[in-house]
């Protein structure tokens, strides 16, 4: 999704562009974290993006697009909110890999 803003103040425009870059970069970072947790074959089977494109994305030869983000969200429905916002909502079943790992560690410590 692209948002086009017309504004006469260059400083505001640069701030908006910087915000957009940082936000999209953060989403991409989280998406790549999830890419490492699944197989490219599974991702290719979940959507219209073929296996070779997934390989190119993972190797840094292609950019991650909105369609790929949606496919990753299908592969990890419990991480969708975190993928898009970086936030967790455990009460709604929306967590992150770090949250789940920390919870697993706490449960193991409680059992030991």
DSSP file (Angstrom, degrees, kcal/mol; ACC not computed):
  #  RESIDUE AA STRUCTURE BP1 BP2  ACC     N-H-->O    O-->H-N    N-H-->O    O-->H-N    TCO  KAPPA ALPHA  PHI   PSI    X-CA   Y-CA   Z-CA
    1    1 A X              0   0    0      0, 0.0     2,-0.4     0, 0.0     0, 0.0   0.000 360.0 360.0 360.0 132.3    0.0    0.0    0.0
    2    2 A X        -     0   0    0      2,-0.0     2,-0.5     0, 0.0     0, 0.0  -0.931 360.0-158.1-116.2 140.8    1.3    3.4   -0.9
    3    3 A X        -     0   0    0     -2,-0.4     2,-0.6     2,-0.0     0, 0.0  -0.979   6.9-158.8-118.7 123.5    0.1    6.7    0.5
    4    4 A X        -     0   0    0     -2,-0.5     2,-0.4     2,-0.0    -2,-0.0  -0.897  10.5-173.9-104.5 125.6    0.8    9.8   -1.5
    5    5 A X        -     0   0    0     -2,-0.6     2,-0.6     2,-0.1    -2,-0.0  -0.959  14.4-152.2-120.3 135.4    0.8   13.1    0.4
    6    6 A X        +     0   0    0     -2,-0.4     2,-0.3     2,-0.0    -2,-0.0  -0.932  31.1 153.8-106.7 120.4    1.0   16.5   -1.2
    7    7 A X        -     0   0    0     -2,-0.6     6,-0.1     1,-0.1    -2,-0.1  -0.996  41.0-145.8-147.7 142.2    2.5   19.0    1.2
    8    8 A X  S    S+     0   0    0     -2,-0.3     2,-0.8     4,-0.0     3,-0.1   0.613  78.3  88.5 -86.8 -12.3    4.5   22.2    0.5
    9    9 A X     >  -     0   0    0      1,-0.2     4,-1.8     2,-0.0     3,-0.2  -0.787  61.1-161.9 -90.9 112.2    6.8   21.9    3.5
   10   10 A X  H  > S+     0   0    0     -2,-0.8     4,-2.6     1,-0.2     5,-0.2   0.857  88.4  58.0 -62.6 -36.5    9.8   19.8    2.5
   11   11 A X  H  > S+     0   0    0      1,-0.2     4,-2.0     2,-0.2    -1,-0.2   0.910 107.4  47.1 -60.9 -43.0   10.8   19.1    6.1
   12   12 A X  H  > S+     0   0    0     -3,-0.2     4,-2.4     2,-0.2    -1,-0.2   0.903 111.2  51.8 -65.8 -41.0    7.4   17.4    6.7
   13   13 A X  H  X S+     0   0    0     -4,-1.8     4,-2.5     1,-0.2    -2,-0.2   0.915 110.0  48.4 -63.1 -43.6    7.7   15.4    3.5
   14   14 A X  H  X S+     0   0    0     -4,-2.6     4,-2.6     2,-0.2    -1,-0.2   0.888 110.6  52.1 -63.8 -38.7   11.1   14.1    4.5
   15   15 A X  H  X S+     0   0    0     -4,-2.0     4,-2.5    -5,-0.2    -2,-0.2   0.916 110.8  47.5 -62.7 -43.4    9.8   13.2    7.9
   16   16 A X  H  X S+     0   0    0     -4,-2.4     4,-2.6     2,-0.2    -2,-0.2   0.918 112.9  48.2 -64.9 -44.5    7.0   11.3    6.3
   17   17 A X  H  X S+     0   0    0     -4,-2.5     4,-2.5     2,-0.2    -2,-0.2   0.902 112.0  49.3 -64.0 -40.7    9.3    9.5    3.9
   18   18 A X  H  X S+     0   0    0     -4,-2.6     4,-2.7     2,-0.2     5,-0.2   0.922 111.3  49.8 -63.9 -43.9   11.7    8.6    6.7
   19   19 A X  H  X S+     0   0    0     -4,-2.5     4,-2.6     1,-0.2     5,-0.2   0.926 111.4  48.9 -59.5 -45.5    8.8    7.3    8.8
   20   20 A X  H  X S+     0   0    0     -4,-2.6     4,-2.7     1,-0.2     5,-0.2   0.912 112.1  48.7 -61.8 -43.4    7.6    5.2    5.9
   21   21 A X  H  X S+     0   0    0     -4,-2.5     4,-2.3     2,-0.2    -2,-0.2   0.929 113.3  46.4 -62.5 -45.9   11.1    3.8    5.3
   22   22 A X  H  X S+     0   0    0     -4,-2.7     4,-2.2     2,-0.2    -2,-0.2   0.898 114.3  47.9 -65.3 -40.8   11.6    2.9    8.9
   23   23 A X  H  X S+     0   0    0     -4,-2.6     4,-2.2    -5,-0.2    -2,-0.2   0.936 114.6  44.5 -66.3 -45.8    8.1    1.3    9.2
   24   24 A X  H  X S+     0   0    0     -4,-2.7     4,-2.3     1,-0.2    -2,-0.2   0.861 112.6  53.2 -68.5 -33.1    8.5   -0.8    6.0
   25   25 A X  H  X S+     0   0    0     -4,-2.3     4,-2.3    -5,-0.2    -1,-0.2   0.900 108.7  49.4 -65.8 -40.8   12.0   -1.7    7.1
   26   26 A X  H  X S+     0   0    0     -4,-2.2     4,-2.2     2,-0.2    -2,-0.2   0.901 110.8  49.5 -65.8 -41.3   10.8   -3.0   10.4
   27   27 A X  H  X S+     0   0    0     -4,-2.2     4,-2.6     1,-0.2    -2,-0.2   0.924 111.1  50.0 -62.6 -44.0    8.1   -5.0    8.8
   28   28 A X  H  X S+     0   0    0     -4,-2.3     4,-2.7     2,-0.2    -2,-0.2   0.897 108.3  53.2 -62.3 -40.2   10.6   -6.5    6.4
   29   29 A X  H  X S+     0   0    0     -4,-2.3     4,-1.7     1,-0.2    -1,-0.2   0.923 111.8  44.9 -60.8 -43.7   12.9   -7.4    9.3
   30   30 A X  H  X S+     0   0    0     -4,-2.2     4,-1.8     2,-0.2    -2,-0.2   0.893 111.9  52.8 -67.8 -38.4   10.1   -9.2   11.1
   31   31 A X  H  X S+     0   0    0     -4,-2.6     4,-2.3     1,-0.2    -2,-0.2   0.911 108.1  50.3 -63.4 -41.9    9.1  -10.9    7.9
   32   32 A X  H  X S+     0   0    0     -4,-2.7     4,-1.5     1,-0.2    -1,-0.2   0.853 106.0  56.7 -65.6 -33.2   12.6  -12.2    7.3
   33   33 A X  H  < S+     0   0    0     -4,-1.7     4,-0.2    -5,-0.2    -1,-0.2   0.916 110.6  44.0 -61.4 -42.4   12.6  -13.5   10.9
   34   34 A X  H >< S+     0   0    0     -4,-1.8     3,-1.6     1,-0.2     4,-0.4   0.841 105.1  62.8 -71.8 -33.5    9.6  -15.6   10.0
   35   35 A X  H >< S+     0   0    0     -4,-2.3     3,-1.1     1,-0.3    -1,-0.2   0.877 100.0  54.9 -56.4 -37.3   11.1  -16.6    6.7
   36   36 A X  T 3< S+     0   0    0     -4,-1.5    -1,-0.3     1,-0.2    -2,-0.2   0.622 103.8  56.9 -71.3 -11.8   13.8  -18.3    8.7
   37   37 A X  T <  S+     0   0    0     -3,-1.6     2,-0.3    -4,-0.2    -1,-0.2   0.427 108.7  41.8-100.1  -0.1   11.2  -20.3   10.6
   38   38 A X  S <  S-     0   0    0     -3,-1.1     2,-0.3    -4,-0.4     3,-0.0  -0.857  85.1 -96.9-139.2 172.3    9.4  -21.9    7.7
   39   39 A X     >  -     0   0    0     -2,-0.3     4,-1.8     1,-0.1     5,-0.1  -0.696  21.6-133.3 -93.5 147.4   10.2  -23.6    4.4
   40   40 A X  H  > S+     0   0    0     -2,-0.3     4,-2.5     1,-0.2     5,-0.2   0.833 108.0  60.2 -65.0 -31.6   10.1  -21.8    1.1
   41   41 A X  H  > S+     0   0    0      2,-0.2     4,-1.8     1,-0.2    -1,-0.2   0.920 103.7  49.5 -61.8 -44.2    8.1  -24.7   -0.3
   42   42 A X  H  > S+     0   0    0      1,-0.2     4,-1.1     2,-0.2    -1,-0.2   0.918 111.6  48.7 -61.5 -43.4    5.4  -24.1    2.2
   43   43 A X  H  X S+     0   0    0     -4,-1.8     4,-0.7     1,-0.2     3,-0.5   0.900 109.2  52.6 -64.1 -40.2    5.2  -20.4    1.4
   44   44 A X  H  < S+     0   0    0     -4,-2.5     3,-0.4     1,-0.2    -1,-0.2   0.849 109.0  50.8 -63.5 -33.4    5.1  -21.1   -2.3
   45   45 A X  H  < S+     0   0    0     -4,-1.8    -1,-0.2     1,-0.2    -2,-0.2   0.728 104.1  59.0 -76.2 -21.9    2.1  -23.5   -1.7
   46   46 A X  H  < S-     0   0    0     -4,-1.1     2,-0.2    -3,-0.5    -1,-0.2   0.640 117.2  -0.3 -82.9 -15.1    0.2  -20.8    0.3
   47   47 A X  S  < S-     0   0    0     -4,-0.7    21,-0.1    -3,-0.4    20,-0.0  -0.773  86.4 -75.7-153.9-164.1    0.0  -18.2   -2.4
   48   48 A X  S    S+     0   0    0     -2,-0.2     2,-0.5    19,-0.1    -4,-0.1   0.484  89.4 103.8 -88.5  -4.2    0.8  -17.1   -5.9
   49   49 A X        -     0   0    0     -6,-0.2    -2,-0.3    18,-0.1    -3,-0.1  -0.685  69.4-134.6 -81.6 124.2    4.5  -16.4   -5.2
   50   50 A X     >  -     0   0    0     -2,-0.5     4,-2.0     1,-0.1     3,-0.3  -0.284  19.7-105.3 -81.4 167.4    6.6  -19.2   -6.7
   51   51 A X  H  > S+     0   0    0      1,-0.2     4,-2.3     2,-0.2     5,-0.1   0.858 117.3  54.9 -58.0 -41.5    9.5  -21.0   -5.0
   52   52 A X  H  > S+     0   0    0      1,-0.2     4,-2.4     2,-0.2    -1,-0.2   0.890 107.0  50.6 -64.1 -39.4   12.2  -19.2   -7.1
   53   53 A X  H  > S+     0   0    0     -3,-0.3     4,-2.6     2,-0.2    -1,-0.2   0.926 109.0  51.4 -64.2 -42.7   10.9  -15.8   -6.1
   54   54 A X  H  X S+     0   0    0     -4,-2.0     4,-2.7     1,-0.2    -2,-0.2   0.910 109.4  51.1 -58.9 -41.3   11.0  -16.8   -2.4
   55   55 A X  H  X S+     0   0    0     -4,-2.3     4,-2.1     1,-0.2     6,-0.2   0.937 110.6  48.5 -59.7 -46.2   14.6  -18.0   -2.9
   56   56 A X  H  <>S+     0   0    0     -4,-2.4     5,-2.8     2,-0.2     6,-1.2   0.878 111.5  49.6 -63.6 -38.2   15.5  -14.6   -4.5
   57   57 A X  H ><5S+     0   0    0     -4,-2.6     3,-1.4     4,-0.2    -1,-0.2   0.950 111.7  47.9 -63.6 -48.7   13.8  -12.7   -1.6
   58   58 A X  H 3<5S+     0   0    0     -4,-2.7    -2,-0.2     1,-0.3    -1,-0.2   0.838 112.7  49.0 -63.6 -32.8   15.6  -14.7    1.0
   59   59 A X  T 3<5S-     0   0    0     -4,-2.1    -1,-0.3    -5,-0.2    -2,-0.2   0.465 117.3-112.2 -85.6  -1.9   18.9  -14.2   -0.8
   60   60 A X  T < 5S+     0   0    0     -3,-1.4    -3,-0.2    -4,-0.4    -2,-0.1   0.642  87.9 115.0  82.5  14.6   18.4  -10.5   -1.1
   61   61 A X  S   <S+     0   0    0     -5,-2.8     2,-0.3    -6,-0.2    -4,-0.2   0.551  77.3  34.4 -92.7  -9.5   18.0  -10.5   -4.9
   62   62 A X  S    S-     0   0    0     -6,-1.2     2,-0.2    -5,-0.1    -2,-0.2  -0.978  85.3-111.7-142.1 153.3   14.3   -9.4   -4.8
   63   63 A X        -     0   0    0     -2,-0.3     2,-0.5     1,-0.1    -6,-0.1  -0.596  30.8-113.5 -87.0 147.2   12.3   -7.1   -2.6
   64   64 A X        -     0   0    0     -2,-0.2     2,-0.2    -7,-0.1   -36,-0.1  -0.670  40.7-163.7 -76.9 125.1    9.6   -8.4   -0.3
   65   65 A X     >  -     0   0    0     -2,-0.5     4,-2.0     1,-0.1     5,-0.2  -0.503  34.8 -95.3-108.1 178.0    6.3   -7.1   -1.5
   66   66 A X  H  > S+     0   0    0      1,-0.2     4,-2.2     2,-0.2     5,-0.2   0.867 122.2  56.1 -60.5 -38.7    2.8   -6.8    0.0
   67   67 A X  H  > S+     0   0    0      1,-0.2     4,-1.9     2,-0.2    -1,-0.2   0.911 108.0  47.7 -61.9 -42.0    1.7  -10.1   -1.5
   68   68 A X  H  > S+     0   0    0      2,-0.2     4,-2.5     1,-0.2    -1,-0.2   0.876 108.7  54.3 -66.9 -37.2    4.6  -11.9    0.2
   69   69 A X  H  X S+     0   0    0     -4,-2.0     4,-2.1     1,-0.2    -1,-0.2   0.913 108.5  50.1 -61.3 -41.6    3.8  -10.2    3.5
   70   70 A X  H  X S+     0   0    0     -4,-2.2     4,-1.6     2,-0.2    -2,-0.2   0.894 110.0  50.1 -63.4 -40.0    0.2  -11.5    3.2
   71   71 A X  H  X S+     0   0    0     -4,-1.9     4,-2.0     2,-0.2    -2,-0.2   0.912 109.3  50.7 -65.8 -42.4    1.5  -15.1    2.5
   72   72 A X  H  X S+     0   0    0     -4,-2.5     4,-1.8     1,-0.2    -1,-0.2   0.894 107.8  54.5 -61.6 -38.6    3.8  -15.0    5.5
   73   73 A X  H  < S+     0   0    0     -4,-2.1    -1,-0.2     1,-0.2    -2,-0.2   0.855 106.7  50.9 -62.1 -35.4    0.7  -13.8    7.5
   74   74 A X  H >< S+     0   0    0     -4,-1.6     3,-0.6     1,-0.2    -1,-0.2   0.877 109.9  49.7 -67.6 -37.7   -1.2  -16.9    6.3
   75   75 A X  H 3< S+     0   0    0     -4,-2.0     2,-0.2     1,-0.3    -2,-0.2   0.813 124.5  29.5 -70.1 -29.8    1.7  -19.2    7.3
   76   76 A X  T ><  +     0   0    0     -4,-1.8     3,-2.0    -5,-0.2     4,-0.3  -0.600  67.1 165.1-130.4  70.2    1.8  -17.6   10.8
   77   77 A X  G X  S+     0   0    0     -3,-0.6     3,-0.9     1,-0.3     4,-0.3   0.809  77.9  57.4 -60.9 -29.1   -1.7  -16.4   11.7
   78   78 A X  G 3  S+     0   0    0      1,-0.2    17,-2.3     2,-0.1    -1,-0.3   0.559 108.9  47.2 -78.4  -5.9   -0.8  -16.0   15.4
   79   79 A X  G <> S+     0   0    0     -3,-2.0     4,-3.0    -6,-0.2    -1,-0.2   0.299  79.8 103.4-112.2   6.4    2.0  -13.5   14.4
   80   80 A X  H <> S+     0   0    0     -3,-0.9     4,-2.1    -4,-0.3     5,-0.2   0.922  82.6  45.6 -58.3 -48.3    0.0  -11.3   12.0
   81   81 A X  H  >>S+     0   0    0     -4,-0.3     4,-2.6     1,-0.2     5,-0.5   0.934 115.7  47.0 -62.3 -45.5   -0.4   -8.4   14.3
   82   82 A X  H  >5S+     0   0    0     13,-0.5     4,-2.2     1,-0.2    -1,-0.2   0.900 108.8  56.1 -61.4 -41.7    3.2   -8.5   15.4
   83   83 A X  H  <5S+     0   0    0     -4,-3.0    -1,-0.2     1,-0.2    -2,-0.2   0.906 116.8  35.0 -57.1 -43.3    4.3   -8.8   11.8
   84   84 A X  H  <5S+     0   0    0     -4,-2.1    -2,-0.2    -5,-0.2    -1,-0.2   0.814 137.0  16.2 -83.7 -31.1    2.5   -5.6   10.8
   85   85 A X  H  <5S-     0   0    0     -4,-2.6    -3,-0.2     2,-0.2    -2,-0.2   0.658  87.3-123.9-118.7 -21.6    2.9   -3.5   14.0
   86   86 A X  S  <<S+     0   0    0     -4,-2.2     2,-0.3    -5,-0.5    -4,-0.2   0.520  77.2 112.4  83.0   5.3    5.7   -5.1   16.1
   87   87 A X        -     0   0    0     -6,-0.5    -1,-0.3     8,-0.1     2,-0.3  -0.738  57.9-139.3-109.9 157.5    3.3   -5.3   19.0
   88   88 A X        -     0   0    0     -2,-0.3     7,-0.2    -3,-0.1     2,-0.1  -0.872  12.6-172.5-114.3 152.3    1.7   -8.4   20.7
   89   89 A X  B > > +A   94   0A   0      5,-3.4     3,-2.2    -2,-0.3     5,-2.1  -0.636   9.9 174.1-136.7  74.9   -1.8   -8.9   21.9
   90   90 A X  G > 5S+     0   0    0      1,-0.3     3,-1.6     3,-0.2     5,-0.1   0.814  76.7  63.8 -57.2 -31.6   -1.7  -12.2   23.8
   91   91 A X  G 3 5S+     0   0    0      1,-0.3    -1,-0.3     2,-0.1    -2,-0.0   0.741 108.6  42.3 -64.3 -21.0   -5.3  -11.9   25.0
   92   92 A X  G < 5S-     0   0    0     -3,-2.2    -1,-0.3     2,-0.2    -2,-0.2   0.260 122.9-104.9-105.2   8.4   -6.3  -12.0   21.3
   93   93 A X  T < 5S+     0   0    0     -3,-1.6     2,-0.7    -4,-0.2    -3,-0.2   0.638  80.8 131.4  78.5  13.8   -3.9  -14.9   20.5
   94   94 A X  B   < +A   89   0A   0     -5,-2.1    -5,-3.4   -15,-0.1    -1,-0.2  -0.880  27.0 145.0-105.2 108.1   -1.5  -12.5   18.7
   95   95 A X        -     0   0    0    -17,-2.3   -13,-0.5    -2,-0.7     2,-0.3  -0.446  39.2-120.3-124.4-165.0    2.1  -13.0   19.9
   96   96 A X     >  -     0   0    0     -2,-0.2     4,-2.6   -14,-0.1     5,-0.2  -0.902  32.3-104.1-135.8 164.5    5.6  -12.9   18.5
   97   97 A X  H  > S+     0   0    0     -2,-0.3     4,-2.3     1,-0.2     5,-0.2   0.912 123.3  49.6 -56.9 -41.5    8.4  -15.5   18.3
   98   98 A X  H  > S+     0   0    0      2,-0.2     4,-2.5     1,-0.2    -1,-0.2   0.903 110.2  49.9 -64.6 -41.6   10.2  -13.8   21.2
   99   99 A X  H  > S+     0   0    0      2,-0.2     4,-2.4     1,-0.2    -2,-0.2   0.933 112.3  47.2 -62.1 -46.7    7.1  -13.7   23.3
  100  100 A X  H  X S+     0   0    0     -4,-2.6     4,-2.3     1,-0.2    -2,-0.2   0.888 112.1  50.2 -64.0 -39.5    6.4  -17.4   22.7
  101  101 A X  H  X S+     0   0    0     -4,-2.3     4,-2.2    -5,-0.2    -1,-0.2   0.918 110.9  48.6 -64.7 -43.7   10.0  -18.3   23.4
  102  102 A X  H  X S+     0   0    0     -4,-2.5     4,-2.3     1,-0.2    -2,-0.2   0.903 111.5  50.2 -63.4 -41.2    9.9  -16.3   26.7
  103  103 A X  H  X S+     0   0    0     -4,-2.4     4,-2.3     2,-0.2    -2,-0.2   0.909 109.9  50.3 -63.3 -42.2    6.7  -18.0   27.7
  104  104 A X  H  X S+     0   0    0     -4,-2.3     4,-2.3     1,-0.2    -2,-0.2   0.901 110.6  49.9 -62.6 -41.2    8.1  -21.5   27.0
  105  105 A X  H  X S+     0   0    0     -4,-2.2     4,-2.3     2,-0.2    -2,-0.2   0.912 110.3  49.9 -64.2 -42.9   11.2  -20.7   29.1
  106  106 A X  H  X S+     0   0    0     -4,-2.3     4,-1.9     2,-0.2    -2,-0.2   0.894 110.7  49.8 -63.2 -40.2    9.0  -19.5   32.0
  107  107 A X  H  X S+     0   0    0     -4,-2.3     4,-1.5     2,-0.2    -1,-0.2   0.908 110.5  50.0 -65.4 -41.3    6.9  -22.7   31.8
  108  108 A X  H  X S+     0   0    0     -4,-2.3     4,-1.4     1,-0.2    -2,-0.2   0.904 110.5  49.7 -63.5 -40.8   10.0  -24.9   31.8
  109  109 A X  H  < S+     0   0    0     -4,-2.3    -1,-0.2     1,-0.2    -2,-0.2   0.848 109.0  53.2 -66.1 -34.1   11.4  -23.0   34.8
  110  110 A X  H  < S+     0   0    0     -4,-1.9    -1,-0.2     1,-0.2    -2,-0.2   0.800 110.7  46.6 -70.8 -28.7    8.1  -23.5   36.6
  111  111 A X  H  <        0   0    0     -4,-1.5    -1,-0.2     1,-0.2    -2,-0.2   0.741 360.0 360.0 -81.8 -24.5    8.2  -27.2   36.0
  112  112 A X     <        0   0    0     -4,-1.4    -1,-0.2    -5,-0.1    -2,-0.2   0.440 360.0 360.0 -85.8 360.0   11.8  -27.6   37.1
